[in-house]
Amino acid sequence: MDNLNYYSNSETMTPKENFDFVNAYLKGVSPEIRNQNGFIVKFIGDGIMAVFPDGTDEAVAAGIAKQIRVEEYNREALLHE
């Protein structure tokens, strides 16, 4: 499965698989927001709304860290297919 294409793949997943997948994603990337002094305001499906009171540099750093985390997750998923 190509984890980068969540919406297409979600149509072939059971509700439990969808729930587990989104929770694994959020569990993996949420710490990157907190590591950059961000605060999670709410979760919107597979999206996260966050604020960074110290400025945009932290927001950008969190975005980059989240992308790296997703790439790591995808590599691991491919190894276990």
WOPE-V391453 format. One record per pair of residues at least 12 apart in sequence whose ideal C-beta (glycine too) atoms are under 10 Angstrom apart, sorted by the first residue. I is the first residue (numbers start at 1). GAP is how many residues later the second one is. Records with the same first field share a line. If there is no record, write none. Layout:
I->GAP + GAP
//
This chain:
1->12 + 16 + 20 + 73 + 76 + 77 + 80
2->72 + 75 + 76
3->18 + 21 + 22 + 67 + 68 + 70 + 71 + 72 + 73 + 74 + 75
4->66 + 67 + 69 + 70
6->12 + 15 + 16 + 19 + 39 + 40
7->38 + 39
9->12
10->12 + 35 + 36
18->27 + 28
21->25 + 56
22->21 + 23 + 24 + 25
23->20 + 23
24->49 + 53
25->21 + 23 + 41 + 44 + 45 + 48
26->14 + 17 + 19 + 20 + 21 + 22
28->38 + 41 + 42 + 44 + 45
29->17 + 19 + 33 + 34 + 36 + 37 + 38 + 39 + 40 + 41 + 44
30->13 + 18 + 20 + 32 + 36 + 39
31->31 + 34 + 35 + 38
32->16 + 18 + 29 + 30 + 31 + 32 + 33 + 34 + 35 + 36 + 37 + 38
33->15 + 17 + 18 + 19 + 25 + 26 + 28 + 29 + 30 + 32 + 33
34->16 + 28
35->23 + 26 + 27 + 30
36->14 + 16 + 18 + 21 + 22 + 23 + 24 + 25 + 26 + 27 + 28 + 29 + 30
37->14 + 15 + 16 + 17 + 18 + 21 + 22 + 24 + 25
38->12 + 13 + 14 + 15 + 16 + 20 + 21 + 23 + 24
39->12 + 13 + 14
48->14 + 18
50->12 + 13
//
